[in-house]
C-alpha cells in the first residue's frame, strides 16, 4: 500500500519506522518541521515527502497531529483525499475529532475512521520514535455509524506490532479513556507536587516511579486532550476525590475497621479486573 503519515512525532514517527521495518508498504511523510522530515527520510522511515497531490493516491492516510491541528488539516485537505482509501486520525480523544471527520467524509465522499493507538512513552518528538512502540498494544478503531472496519486495516495494524484491535464508539472511547489514560496523567502530575517528592531517593522502590512515570507530559497536547474531554475527565476526577476522602476521613477518625475495609475492597476490585482482563485476552468474554 501507499501510506501517508501527517505528523512525524512520537506516534507518527514510530508508525513510519514500524511500517518500513516490518512491511513492504511505501511511506510518504509530512511534518511542519522540514528538518524532521529530512531526518526521517535519511533514516529510511519515510520514502518520499507527502504532498497535496499525493493524497488522492494514499490507500491509508494516518494523521498524527494535536487535536486542533487534526481538525484544521481535515478541513483544509478534505477535498483532496482519496475516495477509495481511508483517512485515520490517531488522536487520544474521539467525540470531537470523529464528529468533524465523519461530517467532512460525508460531504466530500472519503472514508474516515477514528483511531487511538494505546501506546506511548514519557518522551516525545521524532527523536523518541521507535519501531517497537506498538508491540503488544491495543489499537482502538472508531468507524462511522453502521459501518465496519475492513479486514485489511485490522491486518495492517497487527502487522506493525499491535496484538488487539478494539472497536468502539466515540462516546464509549472518551468515557473509558478519561479513566484509563487521562485521569492517570492528572494524578501523576498532581502527585509529584507534594513537598516531600524531592526526598524520594533512597525511600522508594517501584511505587514512586510507577506513580510519577506519566507526569512528564507535553503540556500543549495534553491540555488540548483534557479540554476536548473535559466533561468525562471531570467526572473521573470528582469520583477519585470522593474515594480519597473516604480514606482521609477514616484516618482522621483512626477507624481501623474502615481502613481495612477500604483496602480490602480495593484489592478485591483489582482481582476482578485482572480476571476480566485474562478472560478477554483468552476469548472467554
CORVEN-V851860 format. One record per residue. N is the residue number from 0. RES is the residue in three letters. SS is DSSP state (h for helix, s for strand, l for the rest). Layout:
BEGIN
n/res/ss
N/RES/SS
N/RES/SS
END
This chain:
BEGIN
n/res/ss
0/UNK/l
1/UNK/s
2/UNK/s
3/UNK/s
4/UNK/s
5/UNK/s
6/UNK/l
7/UNK/l
8/UNK/l
9/UNK/h
10/UNK/h
11/UNK/h
12/UNK/h
13/UNK/h
14/UNK/h
15/UNK/h
16/UNK/h
17/UNK/h
18/UNK/h
19/UNK/h
20/UNK/h
21/UNK/h
22/UNK/l
23/UNK/l
24/UNK/l
25/UNK/s
26/UNK/s
27/UNK/s
28/UNK/s
29/UNK/s
30/UNK/l
31/UNK/l
32/UNK/l
33/UNK/h
34/UNK/h
35/UNK/h
36/UNK/h
37/UNK/h
38/UNK/h
39/UNK/h
40/UNK/h
41/UNK/h
42/UNK/h
43/UNK/l
44/UNK/l
45/UNK/l
46/UNK/l
47/UNK/s
48/UNK/s
49/UNK/l
50/UNK/l
51/UNK/h
52/UNK/h
53/UNK/h
54/UNK/h
55/UNK/h
56/UNK/h
57/UNK/l
58/UNK/l
59/UNK/s
60/UNK/s
61/UNK/s
62/UNK/s
63/UNK/l
64/UNK/l
65/UNK/l
66/UNK/h
67/UNK/h
68/UNK/h
69/UNK/h
70/UNK/h
71/UNK/h
72/UNK/h
73/UNK/h
74/UNK/h
75/UNK/h
76/UNK/h
77/UNK/h
78/UNK/h
79/UNK/h
80/UNK/l
81/UNK/l
82/UNK/l
83/UNK/l
84/UNK/l
85/UNK/s
86/UNK/s
87/UNK/s
88/UNK/s
89/UNK/l
90/UNK/l
91/UNK/l
92/UNK/l
93/UNK/l
94/UNK/h
95/UNK/h
96/UNK/h
97/UNK/h
98/UNK/h
99/UNK/h
100/UNK/h
101/UNK/h
102/UNK/h
103/UNK/h
104/UNK/h
105/UNK/h
106/UNK/h
107/UNK/h
108/UNK/l
109/UNK/l
110/UNK/s
111/UNK/s
112/UNK/s
113/UNK/s
114/UNK/s
115/UNK/s
116/UNK/s
117/UNK/l
118/UNK/l
119/UNK/l
120/UNK/l
121/UNK/l
122/UNK/l
123/UNK/l
124/UNK/l
125/UNK/h
126/UNK/h
127/UNK/h
128/UNK/l
129/UNK/l
130/UNK/l
131/UNK/l
132/UNK/l
133/UNK/l
134/UNK/l
135/UNK/l
136/UNK/l
137/UNK/s
138/UNK/s
139/UNK/s
140/UNK/s
141/UNK/s
142/UNK/l
143/UNK/l
144/UNK/l
145/UNK/l
146/UNK/l
147/UNK/l
148/UNK/l
149/UNK/l
150/UNK/h
151/UNK/h
152/UNK/h
153/UNK/h
154/UNK/h
155/UNK/h
156/UNK/h
157/UNK/h
158/UNK/h
159/UNK/l
160/UNK/l
161/UNK/l
162/UNK/l
163/UNK/s
164/UNK/s
165/UNK/s
166/UNK/s
167/UNK/l
168/UNK/l
169/UNK/h
170/UNK/h
171/UNK/h
172/UNK/h
173/UNK/h
174/UNK/h
175/UNK/h
176/UNK/h
177/UNK/h
178/UNK/h
179/UNK/h
180/UNK/h
181/UNK/h
182/UNK/h
183/UNK/h
184/UNK/h
185/UNK/h
186/UNK/h
187/UNK/h
188/UNK/h
189/UNK/h
190/UNK/h
191/UNK/l
192/UNK/l
193/UNK/l
194/UNK/l
195/UNK/l
196/UNK/h
197/UNK/h
198/UNK/h
199/UNK/l
200/UNK/l
201/UNK/l
202/UNK/l
203/UNK/l
204/UNK/l
205/UNK/l
206/UNK/h
207/UNK/h
208/UNK/h
209/UNK/h
210/UNK/h
211/UNK/h
212/UNK/h
213/UNK/h
214/UNK/h
215/UNK/l
216/UNK/l
217/UNK/l
218/UNK/h
219/UNK/h
220/UNK/h
221/UNK/h
222/UNK/h
223/UNK/h
224/UNK/h
225/UNK/h
226/UNK/h
227/UNK/h
228/UNK/l
229/UNK/h
230/UNK/h
231/UNK/h
232/UNK/h
233/UNK/h
234/UNK/h
235/UNK/h
236/UNK/h
237/UNK/h
238/UNK/h
239/UNK/h
240/UNK/h
241/UNK/h
242/UNK/h
243/UNK/h
244/UNK/h
245/UNK/h
246/UNK/h
247/UNK/h
248/UNK/h
249/UNK/h
250/UNK/h
251/UNK/h
252/UNK/h
253/UNK/l
254/UNK/l
255/UNK/h
256/UNK/h
257/UNK/h
258/UNK/h
259/UNK/h
260/UNK/h
261/UNK/h
262/UNK/h
263/UNK/h
264/UNK/h
265/UNK/h
266/UNK/h
267/UNK/h
268/UNK/h
269/UNK/h
270/UNK/h
271/UNK/h
272/UNK/h
273/UNK/h
274/UNK/h
275/UNK/h
276/UNK/h
277/UNK/h
278/UNK/h
279/UNK/h
280/UNK/h
281/UNK/l
282/UNK/l
283/UNK/l
284/UNK/l
END
